Amino acid sequence: MSNERELTIGTGTSQGAMGMYKVAIVDGKTKKVKWEQKEWRHNLILNSGMLMVATRTWADCCRVCFAGLGSTQQTYDSGTDVASSDGAGNLTSVGATIDFTTFANGDSILMDDGTQAYITARPSANTATIVPDLGIASQQFTVLKTTLTGLSGNVKRYSAYLQNSPHCVTTRNGNVVAMRRTFDFADETGGVTITEIGLTENTTFGSSTVWGAGSPTLFSRIVLPFALALTSGDSLRVIYQLQVTILPWPSTYSVNTPTITNWPVAPSTTLQGTGGLVNLGISGVRFDGATTVALDSYANEPAAINGTSYTGIPWDQYYTMWVDKTRKGFAWSWPAYGITRQTTYQRALKSVGAVTNTTYVGLTYQHDKVCVWGVGEANNDTWGSITAIGFGYYRSSLYGDYDPTVHCGYYFEFDEDQTKTNIQKLTLRITYSWSRTLTVD
């Protein structure tokens, strides 16, 4: 029987996304704008788009643009009808404007007070089960068909990016990163009316710029509030901006006590410490429309995992969790590469300790990144006490060494030194969750 003890640390960070767009008509010959939508409007990020974040960078999820001729409705206003729910998530509406049985499990509810949830069951026209299980006061609401996956009409793929700022650019305001791309379509050879727009991942689907059958799986879909009529020689332009807000806000590091099984161990008496994001660590849009590192690395992208490349992140981007035996405090120069360089960290060396994304559970939009130190790693008798944990970008190669404590995404430092003995394993777990703002224009 093994006498190993499991020490598990749990902490987390969250990211929220919102998409906005403008459309314009451009003269194909002169490239002058003939007409442009004045105001930014919000669009609907679909469930299929939220799922992409599990395997793509944020910026890569909206790298390709399609235009369509369909008009499938995706928002349904309750009008004067109202709905309320009990604490078990049983939603009941009053009125006949909305028939819940005509929707799908996974479609979303947006209450007028901003509360949002998704449907898990639709027993009758006036009843539905929703998650989260919130008690919602009686009010008007909107149902959004977030289960849609594509355009409803034939599609046309963008021809080129309109490069340089302000067309293709990444901007940051505090903990909010805005990624903008401007898509120019090929000149029309005849009249056409555009009614819908779709954004999706970097894909080879529909690489031709001409009209074709079918539609790619979308990150987000736009139903234009007007029919956009183009004549021969006109070119469609779509400006799309994805805004990602990252929490906890790294300018104010939080004091907390993480959940740790079998800790503290004497002489330590407390698990209290201070933690937070060091660098924003997410993707961005380069001047030429390509996906690139927004600030320091992709360390805080939900899909970034150790020693493994995935679609949308270059092969040489590696990530690791580490423990440290030195105490540096929080006097780093965020957001410029974080903490002063250290060499006293220890990574999980065994394959079992690789950071991996857990099996994705639909509609939870959450990844647990996990590292395990075995009985022979990071022990007090040979290495010293554990004072801090973190997750960051790491690579050791002929081209240079990258220290994960410098290129850091998340950092937590204990108030007291912690003990790991040679009969214990240590499991570190950081939960990355993501969400979307459901906004109806």
BAKE-208819 format. One line per field, with one value per residue (C-alpha): residue number from 0; x, y, z. Coordinates in Angstrom, 3 decimals, always signed. Example, Ala and Ser with C-alpha at 12.3 -4.5 7.8 and 13.67 -1.06 7.14 Angstrom:
<recs>
num = c(0,1)
x = c(+12.300,+13.670)
y = c(-4.500,-1.060)
z = c(+7.800,+7.140)
</recs>
This chain:
<recs>
num = c(0,1,2,3,4,5,6,7,8,9,10,11,12,13,14,15,16,17,18,19,20,21,22,23,24,25,26,27,28,29,30,31,32,33,34,35,36,37,38,39,40,41,42,43,44,45,46,47,48,49,50,51,52,53,54,55,56,57,58,59,60,61,62,63,64,65,66,67,68,69,70,71,72,73,74,75,76,77,78,79,80,81,82,83,84,85,86,87,88,89,90,91,92,93,94,95,96,97,98,99,100,101,102,103,104,105,106,107,108,109,110,111,112,113,114,115,116,117,118,119,120,121,122,123,124,125,126,127,128,129,130,131,132,133,134,135,136,137,138,139,140,141,142,143,144,145,146,147,148,149,150,151,152,153,154,155,156,157,158,159,160,161,162,163,164,165,166,167,168,169,170,171,172,173,174,175,176,177,178,179,180,181,182,183,184,185,186,187,188,189,190,191,192,193,194,195,196,197,198,199,200,201,202,203,204,205,206,207,208,209,210,211,212,213,214,215,216,217,218,219,220,221,222,223,224,225,226,227,228,229,230,231,232,233,234,235,236,237,238,239,240,241,242,243,244,245,246,247,248,249,250,251,252,253,254,255,256,257,258,259,260,261,262,263,264,265,266,267,268,269,270,271,272,273,274,275,276,277,278,279,280,281,282,283,284,285,286,287,288,289,290,291,292,293,294,295,296,297,298,299,300,301,302,303,304,305,306,307,308,309,310,311,312,313,314,315,316,317,318,319,320,321,322,323,324,325,326,327,328,329,330,331,332,333,334,335,336,337,338,339,340,341,342,343,344,345,346,347,348,349,350,351,352,353,354,355,356,357,358,359,360,361,362,363,364,365,366,367,368,369,370,371,372,373,374,375,376,377,378,379,380,381,382,383,384,385,386,387,388,389,390,391,392,393,394,395,396,397,398,399,400,401,402,403,404,405,406,407,408,409,410,411,412,413,414,415,416,417,418,419,420,421,422,423,424,425,426,427,428,429,430,431,432,433,434,435,436,437,438,439,440)
x = c(+0.000,+1.390,+2.105,+2.103,-0.088,-1.749,-1.299,-3.646,-3.677,-6.632,-6.843,-8.106,-8.630,-11.469,-11.862,-14.925,-15.412,-17.577,-17.676,-18.491,-18.651,-19.109,-19.749,-18.969,-19.229,-15.990,-15.464,-13.415,-11.401,-10.651,-10.807,-12.723,-15.475,-18.869,-20.813,-19.928,-22.024,-21.587,-21.986,-20.436,-22.973,-22.650,-22.851,-23.603,-20.733,-22.051,-21.570,-19.395,-17.236,-16.910,-15.789,-13.056,-11.390,-10.593,-8.195,-7.428,-6.133,-8.802,-7.417,-7.363,-11.053,-12.059,-9.356,-11.596,-14.737,-17.645,-20.683,-24.040,-27.463,-29.528,-31.838,-32.310,-33.409,-31.178,-32.748,-36.337,-37.721,-40.452,-42.223,-44.478,-44.317,-42.322,-40.522,-39.143,-37.223,-36.915,-33.651,-33.614,-33.461,-37.089,-38.035,-41.703,-42.981,-46.352,-47.707,-47.527,-44.843,-42.070,-42.499,-39.539,-40.125,-39.095,-35.578,-32.744,-30.928,-27.904,-29.726,-29.359,-31.669,-30.862,-33.031,-33.640,-31.571,-28.543,-28.750,-27.846,-28.184,-28.565,-31.411,-30.975,-34.579,-37.847,-40.776,-43.482,-44.085,-43.960,-41.395,-37.666,-34.819,-31.824,-28.235,-26.988,-29.722,-30.629,-33.715,-34.769,-37.455,-40.287,-39.164,-39.015,-36.326,-34.753,-33.941,-30.780,-30.090,-26.496,-26.692,-26.519,-23.233,-23.151,-24.581,-28.019,-27.331,-24.548,-21.241,-18.456,-15.002,-13.014,-10.265,-7.651,-7.008,-6.841,-3.519,-2.040,-3.676,-6.533,-7.622,-5.622,-4.438,-4.417,-5.018,-5.057,-6.837,-5.953,-7.137,-9.153,-7.528,-9.236,-8.291,-9.435,-9.332,-10.644,-11.705,-12.011,-13.978,-13.436,-15.156,-18.644,-19.325,-23.066,-25.637,-25.872,-27.514,-25.667,-27.756,-25.432,-21.768,-19.790,-16.416,-14.476,-11.101,-8.188,-9.494,-9.110,-12.885,-14.179,-10.750,-12.249,-13.587,-16.584,-20.024,-20.284,-22.494,-22.356,-20.995,-18.061,-18.588,-18.616,-17.157,-19.758,-22.608,-24.028,-27.528,-27.391,-30.190,-30.502,-30.014,-26.680,-27.034,-23.846,-23.667,-21.107,-17.679,-18.496,-16.524,-17.827,-15.745,-16.243,-14.540,-14.632,-13.323,-13.089,-12.725,-11.444,-11.524,-9.186,-9.790,-8.585,-7.328,-3.552,-3.002,-4.525,-3.199,-5.551,-4.834,-6.455,-6.075,-6.146,-7.683,-4.815,-5.277,-2.945,-1.308,-0.037,+2.710,+4.628,+6.353,+3.961,+0.621,-1.174,-1.742,-2.551,-0.756,-1.026,-1.679,-2.773,-1.954,+1.473,+1.194,-2.034,-0.542,-3.059,-3.048,-3.533,-3.846,-0.714,-0.618,-0.991,-3.946,-1.951,-2.378,+0.499,+1.493,-0.313,+2.114,+4.446,+3.263,+0.142,+0.454,-3.066,-4.807,-7.131,-5.771,-2.055,-0.596,+2.886,+5.196,+2.413,+1.605,-2.009,-3.801,-3.239,-0.128,+3.364,+5.267,+7.855,+5.407,+5.740,+4.177,+4.905,+3.955,+6.749,+7.447,+10.006,+12.060,+12.931,+10.746,+10.533,+7.384,+5.191,+7.599,+7.675,+7.211,+3.933,+3.203,+6.790,+7.815,+6.916,+9.252,+12.991,+14.635,+15.014,+16.914,+15.627,+12.378,+11.650,+9.388,+7.505,+9.914,+7.937,+5.552,+2.752,+3.358,+2.814,+0.226,-2.744,-6.205,-8.880,-11.622,-13.840,-17.340,-19.875,-21.113,-18.772,-16.045,-13.329,-9.868,-7.890,-4.132,-2.390,+1.190,+2.334,+5.613,+6.453,+7.904,+11.423,+10.829,+10.813,+11.355,+12.495,+15.406,+17.138,+15.592,+14.178,+10.769,+8.172,+7.403,+5.624,+3.879,+3.279,+2.440,+4.406,+6.066,+9.132,+11.522,+15.092,+16.709,+19.676,+17.937,+17.768,+16.256,+12.929,+12.362,+8.727,+9.046,+9.789,+7.371,+4.734,+0.969,-0.162,+1.806,+0.983,+3.319,+2.712,+3.127,+4.926,+7.236,+5.507,+6.881,+6.851,+8.375,+9.820,+6.693,+4.360,+3.218,+2.290,-0.446,-0.900,-4.093,-5.046,-8.552,-9.025,-12.641,-14.108,-17.487,-19.217,-21.356,-24.805,-25.870,-28.847,-28.653)
y = c(+0.000,+3.390,+5.951,+8.869,+11.819,+13.991,+17.713,+19.607,+23.351,+24.901,+28.414,+30.017,+32.848,+33.783,+35.519,+37.102,+37.853,+40.242,+40.718,+43.927,+44.738,+47.309,+46.745,+48.994,+49.175,+50.008,+51.072,+48.255,+50.534,+53.546,+51.648,+54.593,+53.891,+54.551,+53.817,+52.678,+51.698,+54.495,+52.690,+49.514,+46.744,+43.622,+40.144,+36.669,+34.353,+30.826,+27.672,+26.320,+29.417,+28.989,+25.429,+26.660,+28.453,+25.025,+24.347,+27.751,+31.136,+33.828,+35.736,+32.650,+31.958,+34.946,+34.942,+34.165,+35.991,+34.773,+36.584,+34.976,+35.439,+33.756,+35.326,+32.684,+34.479,+34.082,+36.331,+36.093,+38.849,+37.935,+41.243,+41.928,+38.302,+37.665,+34.698,+33.759,+30.827,+29.087,+28.173,+24.801,+26.381,+25.787,+28.694,+29.507,+32.103,+33.812,+34.430,+32.815,+34.870,+32.354,+28.589,+26.910,+23.620,+25.271,+25.921,+23.523,+22.485,+24.760,+27.861,+30.822,+32.981,+36.661,+38.365,+42.097,+42.631,+41.060,+37.624,+34.905,+31.119,+28.259,+25.793,+22.142,+20.928,+22.193,+20.271,+22.549,+25.752,+27.792,+25.892,+25.254,+24.148,+26.469,+26.498,+28.192,+27.298,+30.871,+32.269,+34.944,+37.523,+37.916,+40.026,+40.192,+38.218,+37.186,+33.700,+33.444,+30.521,+29.997,+26.399,+27.633,+26.625,+28.219,+30.684,+29.840,+30.914,+30.349,+31.881,+34.010,+34.127,+37.321,+38.075,+39.975,+41.844,+45.638,+45.972,+48.289,+50.319,+51.017,+48.190,+45.266,+46.050,+44.971,+47.508,+47.150,+49.184,+47.756,+44.143,+44.489,+43.407,+44.361,+42.435,+44.013,+42.711,+44.346,+41.949,+43.048,+40.832,+40.510,+42.972,+41.977,+41.173,+41.626,+42.756,+40.897,+41.515,+40.475,+39.651,+37.698,+37.561,+34.761,+34.721,+31.513,+29.927,+29.779,+27.105,+25.981,+25.641,+27.761,+29.057,+30.219,+33.754,+32.874,+31.841,+28.201,+25.737,+25.050,+26.954,+26.528,+26.025,+29.525,+31.288,+34.044,+35.026,+38.408,+38.924,+42.361,+44.692,+45.782,+44.190,+45.377,+45.786,+45.727,+46.434,+45.369,+46.744,+47.107,+45.326,+44.261,+45.289,+43.795,+45.232,+42.833,+43.421,+40.766,+42.162,+39.901,+40.924,+39.012,+38.530,+38.788,+42.227,+41.988,+45.505,+44.467,+41.133,+39.256,+37.750,+34.354,+30.867,+28.217,+24.786,+22.417,+18.843,+17.836,+21.262,+23.166,+20.973,+22.115,+24.469,+26.298,+27.211,+28.964,+28.625,+32.278,+34.027,+36.557,+35.706,+37.018,+37.440,+38.770,+39.214,+39.169,+36.370,+36.136,+36.413,+39.452,+40.612,+41.730,+44.612,+42.147,+40.286,+37.327,+36.023,+36.973,+37.392,+40.404,+41.119,+38.462,+34.954,+32.876,+31.598,+32.633,+31.337,+28.609,+26.089,+26.694,+23.404,+22.180,+20.809,+20.505,+22.682,+23.096,+24.815,+28.541,+28.483,+28.099,+24.876,+26.578,+27.910,+25.738,+26.216,+24.803,+25.064,+25.529,+25.792,+28.136,+28.200,+31.901,+34.770,+37.671,+39.439,+41.402,+44.160,+43.149,+45.542,+44.297,+44.020,+44.044,+40.409,+40.113,+39.059,+39.577,+36.559,+33.582,+30.314,+28.536,+27.209,+23.523,+22.242,+18.971,+16.711,+13.498,+12.971,+12.463,+16.029,+17.606,+20.372,+18.935,+20.102,+17.994,+16.290,+19.123,+19.141,+20.805,+24.265,+24.444,+26.333,+25.408,+23.840,+22.538,+22.763,+20.252,+19.428,+16.655,+16.510,+12.938,+11.633,+12.409,+16.033,+19.355,+17.771,+19.856,+17.600,+18.104,+21.243,+23.455,+24.826,+25.799,+29.505,+30.135,+28.474,+29.698,+28.994,+30.482,+30.216,+27.968,+26.845,+25.636,+25.459,+26.542,+29.864,+30.785,+29.879,+31.252,+31.339,+30.605,+32.778,+35.743,+34.942,+34.279,+34.038,+33.331,+33.587,+32.758,+33.317,+31.841,+33.932,+30.991,+28.351,+25.070,+21.533,+18.652,+15.410,+12.490,+10.383,+12.936,+13.916,+17.506,+18.366,+21.942,+22.821,+26.107,+26.419,+28.601,+29.458,+31.616,+33.173,+35.552,+38.629,+38.036,+41.423,+42.156,+45.300)
z = c(+0.000,-0.984,+1.715,-0.750,+0.110,-2.491,-2.009,-4.298,-4.832,-6.589,-8.001,-11.178,-13.611,-15.973,-19.323,-20.869,-24.579,-26.563,-30.340,-32.252,-35.944,-38.692,-42.405,-45.351,-49.147,-50.977,-54.576,-56.108,-58.405,-56.223,-52.886,-51.455,-48.947,-50.530,-47.341,-43.815,-40.839,-38.294,-34.988,-33.628,-33.118,-31.008,-32.458,-31.131,-30.151,-30.690,-28.610,-31.419,-31.051,-27.313,-27.924,-30.302,-27.392,-25.934,-28.834,-30.389,-29.376,-29.033,-32.012,-34.225,-33.535,-35.683,-38.329,-41.322,-42.460,-44.590,-45.970,-46.611,-48.118,-45.391,-42.846,-40.150,-36.996,-33.946,-31.289,-30.041,-27.829,-25.366,-25.956,-22.978,-21.790,-18.619,-17.071,-13.650,-12.222,-8.880,-7.179,-8.961,-12.417,-13.407,-15.684,-16.295,-18.755,-18.902,-22.387,-25.827,-27.610,-26.828,-27.278,-25.568,-27.405,-30.683,-29.354,-28.555,-25.420,-25.304,-26.555,-24.203,-22.104,-21.560,-18.948,-19.153,-15.992,-17.733,-16.109,-18.601,-18.576,-21.031,-21.599,-20.585,-21.004,-22.561,-21.068,-22.529,-24.437,-21.243,-19.169,-19.442,-17.206,-17.137,-15.854,-13.696,-11.213,-10.393,-8.752,-11.272,-10.536,-13.048,-16.020,-19.801,-21.627,-24.918,-26.221,-28.336,-30.659,-29.567,-30.860,-34.459,-36.056,-39.512,-41.990,-43.315,-46.921,-49.424,-48.407,-49.803,-48.219,-47.654,-50.177,-48.107,-44.869,-44.947,-43.146,-40.493,-37.739,-37.285,-39.589,-38.181,-34.668,-31.021,-28.270,-24.499,-21.850,-18.453,-18.417,-21.649,-24.914,-28.190,-31.356,-34.609,-38.176,-41.328,-44.092,-47.725,-50.099,-53.840,-56.172,-57.220,-60.859,-60.456,-57.940,-54.635,-51.255,-48.095,-45.032,-42.707,-41.713,-40.036,-38.302,-37.802,-37.117,-39.521,-41.871,-45.455,-45.874,-48.716,-49.713,-52.994,-52.932,-55.101,-53.944,-52.952,-51.143,-47.423,-44.471,-42.068,-38.358,-36.937,-33.926,-34.206,-36.496,-37.465,-38.824,-40.385,-39.235,-42.854,-46.262,-47.652,-51.423,-53.522,-57.250,-59.836,-58.920,-55.222,-52.529,-49.116,-46.103,-42.624,-39.526,-36.592,-33.088,-30.400,-26.895,-24.111,-20.442,-18.122,-14.382,-11.699,-12.629,-12.163,-10.861,-7.521,-6.330,-4.053,-0.654,-0.241,+1.165,-1.573,-1.095,-0.268,+0.921,+3.782,+4.115,+6.036,+7.466,+10.559,+11.060,+8.691,+10.293,+7.438,+3.697,+3.196,+0.384,-2.415,-6.041,-9.380,-13.046,-13.883,-17.653,-19.639,-21.732,-24.568,-28.343,-30.531,-34.131,-35.963,-38.477,-41.376,-39.846,-38.549,-35.015,-32.755,-29.117,-27.689,-24.860,-23.491,-24.427,-24.850,-21.261,-20.246,-23.349,-22.003,-24.533,-23.891,-22.648,-21.879,-24.560,-27.109,-30.073,-31.100,-33.914,-33.641,-31.434,-32.898,-32.267,-30.069,-27.486,-24.367,-20.963,-17.560,-13.926,-11.441,-7.734,-6.252,-3.062,-3.116,-2.000,-4.463,-3.340,-5.726,-6.709,-10.359,-13.228,-14.676,-17.534,-18.838,-18.427,-14.787,-12.029,-11.874,-13.499,-11.173,-11.504,-8.418,-9.815,-10.346,-13.088,-13.040,-14.943,-15.418,-18.302,-15.818,-14.734,-18.146,-18.210,-20.081,-20.919,-19.306,-21.277,-22.410,-20.933,-23.169,-22.143,-19.112,-20.995,-18.552,-18.655,-15.709,-16.235,-13.984,-13.029,-10.684,-8.770,-7.802,-4.538,-5.755,-6.784,-4.904,-1.478,+1.485,+2.399,-0.962,-2.440,+0.293,+1.171,-1.396,-1.270,-4.572,-7.500,-11.020,-14.647,-17.529,-20.917,-20.942,-23.668,-23.610,-27.026,-29.119,-29.645,-25.975,-22.641,-21.531,-17.780,-16.827,-13.731,-15.985,-18.811,-16.204,-16.569,-13.021,-9.749,-6.102,-3.167,+0.300,+3.435,+5.069,+3.609,+2.768,+3.215,+0.729,+2.009,+0.070,+0.636,-0.921,-4.364,-5.148,-7.623,-8.802,-10.627,-12.260,-13.669,-16.749,-17.535,-20.277,-21.004,-23.419,-23.098,-24.560,-25.890,-28.089,-30.267)
</recs>
